[in-house]
Amino acid sequence: MKLSGGVEWALHCCVVLTTAGEPVPAARLAALHDVSPSYLAKQMQALSRAGLVHSTQGKTGGYVLTGRAEDITLLDVVQAVDGADPAFVCTEIRRRGPLGTPPEQCTRPCPIARAMGAAEEAWRASLAAVTIADLVASVESDSGPEALPRIGAWLNEGPGGRP
């Protein structure tokens, strides 16, 4: 299963938004991750359309998570950014060509479609089993308990580094 780069950035943003005490502008998130502000804004808009983040306008505007990190799964983020369409779509190739199987004999999905469907189900179940809170715990375990608070402090600084 191939995911767009936007999924990675959206997941990183969801993790760091757990540290923010106030809305964080997309430009600030882009600066943190050293990516194009317009590219990141597109991902944040997708998260907003899916209801995973809330956007506020104005001088103190920006993005906040709409729910608890425990309630947002990796699957939620993947579907918000890349869509919910299946990775594999059977085109019934077995019905084609000079020896194609007649449609009336194709009463169930072919073994390839079944195997790919099972793989997709397992992949989606795995993504649905991991939450943003799980990622936060992993970051704290991997990078130390000071890593995310340090990011939160940086996110909440005003222009020029002043709160």
C-alpha positions as a Markdown table, in Angstrom:
| # | Residue | x | y | z |
|---|---|---|---|---|
| 1 | Met | 0.0 | 0.0 | 0.0 |
| 2 | Lys | 1.5 | 3.3 | -1.1 |
| 3 | Leu | 0.7 | 6.4 | 0.9 |
| 4 | Ser | 1.3 | 10.0 | -0.2 |
| 5 | Gly | 3.8 | 12.1 | 1.6 |
| 6 | Gly | 1.0 | 14.2 | 2.9 |
| 7 | Val | 0.0 | 11.4 | 5.2 |
| 8 | Glu | 3.4 | 11.6 | 7.0 |
| 9 | Trp | 3.1 | 15.4 | 7.4 |
| 10 | Ala | -0.5 | 15.2 | 8.6 |
| 11 | Leu | 0.4 | 12.6 | 11.2 |
| 12 | His | 3.4 | 14.6 | 12.4 |
| 13 | Cys | 1.1 | 17.7 | 12.7 |
| 14 | Cys | -1.5 | 15.7 | 14.7 |
| 15 | Val | 1.2 | 14.5 | 17.1 |
| 16 | Val | 2.6 | 18.0 | 17.7 |
| 17 | Leu | -0.8 | 19.6 | 18.0 |
| 18 | Thr | -1.3 | 17.6 | 21.1 |
| 19 | Thr | 1.3 | 19.8 | 22.7 |
| 20 | Ala | -0.1 | 23.2 | 21.7 |
| 21 | Gly | -2.0 | 25.2 | 24.2 |
| 22 | Glu | -3.6 | 27.4 | 21.6 |
| 23 | Pro | -4.3 | 27.2 | 17.8 |
| 24 | Val | -1.2 | 26.8 | 15.7 |
| 25 | Pro | -0.9 | 28.5 | 12.3 |
| 26 | Ala | -0.2 | 26.2 | 9.3 |
| 27 | Ala | 2.9 | 28.4 | 8.6 |
| 28 | Arg | 4.2 | 27.7 | 12.1 |
| 29 | Leu | 3.7 | 23.9 | 11.6 |
| 30 | Ala | 5.4 | 24.2 | 8.2 |
| 31 | Ala | 8.4 | 26.0 | 9.7 |
| 32 | Leu | 8.7 | 23.3 | 12.4 |
| 33 | His | 8.8 | 20.5 | 9.8 |
| 34 | Asp | 10.7 | 22.5 | 7.2 |
| 35 | Val | 8.1 | 22.0 | 4.4 |
| 36 | Ser | 6.3 | 24.3 | 2.1 |
| 37 | Pro | 3.6 | 26.2 | 3.9 |
| 38 | Ser | 1.2 | 25.8 | 0.9 |
| 39 | Tyr | 1.9 | 22.0 | 0.8 |
| 40 | Leu | 1.2 | 21.7 | 4.5 |
| 41 | Ala | -1.8 | 23.9 | 4.4 |
| 42 | Lys | -3.4 | 21.4 | 1.9 |
| 43 | Gln | -2.9 | 18.6 | 4.3 |
| 44 | Met | -4.3 | 20.6 | 7.2 |
| 45 | Gln | -7.3 | 21.5 | 5.1 |
| 46 | Ala | -7.9 | 17.8 | 4.4 |
| 47 | Leu | -7.7 | 17.1 | 8.2 |
| 48 | Ser | -10.2 | 20.0 | 8.7 |
| 49 | Arg | -12.6 | 18.7 | 6.1 |
| 50 | Ala | -12.5 | 15.3 | 7.9 |
| 51 | Gly | -13.2 | 16.9 | 11.2 |
| 52 | Leu | -9.9 | 15.9 | 12.8 |
| 53 | Val | -8.7 | 19.4 | 13.3 |
| 54 | His | -10.5 | 22.7 | 13.7 |
| 55 | Ser | -9.4 | 25.8 | 12.0 |
| 56 | Thr | -9.8 | 29.2 | 13.6 |
| 57 | Gln | -9.3 | 32.5 | 11.7 |
| 58 | Gly | -7.8 | 35.8 | 12.7 |
| 59 | Lys | -4.6 | 37.0 | 14.4 |
| 60 | Thr | -4.6 | 34.1 | 16.9 |
| 61 | Gly | -5.9 | 31.6 | 14.4 |
| 62 | Gly | -4.6 | 28.3 | 13.5 |
| 63 | Tyr | -5.3 | 24.6 | 14.0 |
| 64 | Val | -6.2 | 22.5 | 17.0 |
| 65 | Leu | -7.2 | 18.9 | 17.3 |
| 66 | Thr | -11.0 | 18.6 | 17.4 |
| 67 | Gly | -11.0 | 15.5 | 19.7 |
| 68 | Arg | -8.8 | 13.6 | 22.1 |
| 69 | Ala | -5.6 | 12.1 | 20.7 |
| 70 | Glu | -6.9 | 8.7 | 22.0 |
| 71 | Asp | -9.9 | 9.0 | 19.6 |
| 72 | Ile | -8.0 | 9.8 | 16.4 |
| 73 | Thr | -6.6 | 6.8 | 14.6 |
| 74 | Leu | -3.9 | 6.5 | 11.9 |
| 75 | Leu | -6.7 | 5.2 | 9.6 |
| 76 | Asp | -8.7 | 8.4 | 10.2 |
| 77 | Val | -5.7 | 10.5 | 9.1 |
| 78 | Val | -4.8 | 8.3 | 6.1 |
| 79 | Gln | -8.4 | 8.5 | 4.9 |
| 80 | Ala | -8.6 | 12.2 | 5.4 |
| 81 | Val | -5.5 | 12.9 | 3.3 |
| 82 | Asp | -5.5 | 10.1 | 0.7 |
| 83 | Gly | -9.2 | 9.1 | 0.7 |
| 84 | Ala | -11.0 | 6.0 | 1.6 |
| 85 | Asp | -10.9 | 4.2 | -1.7 |
| 86 | Pro | -9.4 | 0.7 | -1.7 |
| 87 | Ala | -5.8 | 0.3 | -2.8 |
| 88 | Phe | -6.7 | -2.6 | -5.1 |
| 89 | Val | -9.7 | -2.5 | -7.5 |
| 90 | Cys | -10.5 | -5.8 | -9.3 |
| 91 | Thr | -11.2 | -5.2 | -12.9 |
| 92 | Glu | -12.3 | -8.8 | -13.5 |
| 93 | Ile | -9.5 | -9.5 | -15.9 |
| 94 | Arg | -10.4 | -13.2 | -15.8 |
| 95 | Arg | -13.4 | -12.3 | -18.0 |
| 96 | Arg | -11.2 | -10.9 | -20.8 |
| 97 | Gly | -9.4 | -12.4 | -23.7 |
| 98 | Pro | -10.1 | -15.3 | -25.9 |
| 99 | Leu | -10.4 | -17.7 | -22.9 |
| 100 | Gly | -12.2 | -15.3 | -20.6 |
| 101 | Thr | -14.5 | -16.8 | -18.0 |
| 102 | Pro | -18.2 | -16.1 | -18.7 |
| 103 | Pro | -19.7 | -13.7 | -16.2 |
| 104 | Glu | -22.2 | -16.3 | -15.0 |
| 105 | Gln | -19.3 | -18.4 | -13.8 |
| 106 | Cys | -17.8 | -15.6 | -11.8 |
| 107 | Thr | -20.1 | -15.9 | -8.8 |
| 108 | Arg | -17.5 | -14.9 | -6.2 |
| 109 | Pro | -14.4 | -12.8 | -6.3 |
| 110 | Cys | -11.3 | -14.4 | -7.8 |
| 111 | Pro | -8.5 | -15.6 | -5.5 |
| 112 | Ile | -6.4 | -12.6 | -6.3 |
| 113 | Ala | -9.2 | -10.2 | -5.4 |
| 114 | Arg | -9.9 | -12.2 | -2.2 |
| 115 | Ala | -6.2 | -12.1 | -1.2 |
| 116 | Met | -5.9 | -8.4 | -1.9 |
| 117 | Gly | -9.1 | -7.7 | 0.0 |
| 118 | Ala | -7.9 | -9.6 | 3.0 |
| 119 | Ala | -4.5 | -7.8 | 2.9 |
| 120 | Glu | -6.3 | -4.4 | 2.7 |
| 121 | Glu | -8.6 | -5.4 | 5.6 |
| 122 | Ala | -5.5 | -6.3 | 7.7 |
| 123 | Trp | -3.8 | -3.1 | 6.8 |
| 124 | Arg | -6.8 | -0.9 | 7.7 |
| 125 | Ala | -7.3 | -2.8 | 10.9 |
| 126 | Ser | -3.7 | -2.2 | 11.8 |
| 127 | Leu | -4.0 | 1.5 | 11.1 |
| 128 | Ala | -7.3 | 1.7 | 13.1 |
| 129 | Ala | -5.6 | 0.1 | 16.1 |
| 130 | Val | -3.0 | 2.9 | 16.5 |
| 131 | Thr | -4.0 | 6.3 | 17.8 |
| 132 | Ile | -2.3 | 9.7 | 17.8 |
| 133 | Ala | -2.0 | 9.1 | 21.6 |
| 134 | Asp | -0.1 | 5.9 | 20.9 |
| 135 | Leu | 2.3 | 7.9 | 18.6 |
| 136 | Val | 2.7 | 10.5 | 21.3 |
| 137 | Ala | 3.7 | 7.8 | 23.8 |
| 138 | Ser | 6.2 | 6.4 | 21.3 |
| 139 | Val | 7.7 | 9.8 | 20.7 |
| 140 | Glu | 8.1 | 10.3 | 24.5 |
| 141 | Ser | 9.6 | 6.8 | 24.8 |
| 142 | Asp | 12.0 | 7.3 | 21.9 |
| 143 | Ser | 13.0 | 10.9 | 22.3 |
| 144 | Gly | 12.5 | 11.5 | 26.0 |
| 145 | Pro | 9.7 | 13.2 | 28.0 |
| 146 | Glu | 11.1 | 16.7 | 27.2 |
| 147 | Ala | 10.8 | 16.4 | 23.4 |
| 148 | Leu | 7.1 | 17.1 | 22.9 |
| 149 | Pro | 6.9 | 19.9 | 25.6 |
| 150 | Arg | 9.9 | 21.6 | 23.9 |
| 151 | Ile | 8.0 | 21.4 | 20.6 |
| 152 | Gly | 4.8 | 22.7 | 22.2 |
| 153 | Ala | 6.7 | 25.7 | 23.7 |
| 154 | Trp | 8.2 | 26.4 | 20.3 |
| 155 | Leu | 4.8 | 26.2 | 18.6 |
| 156 | Asn | 3.3 | 28.6 | 21.1 |
| 157 | Glu | 6.1 | 31.2 | 20.7 |
| 158 | Gly | 5.0 | 34.4 | 18.9 |
| 159 | Pro | 6.9 | 35.8 | 15.9 |
| 160 | Gly | 10.5 | 36.6 | 16.9 |
| 161 | Gly | 10.5 | 33.9 | 19.5 |
| 162 | Arg | 8.4 | 35.7 | 22.1 |
| 163 | Pro | 5.3 | 34.1 | 23.8 |
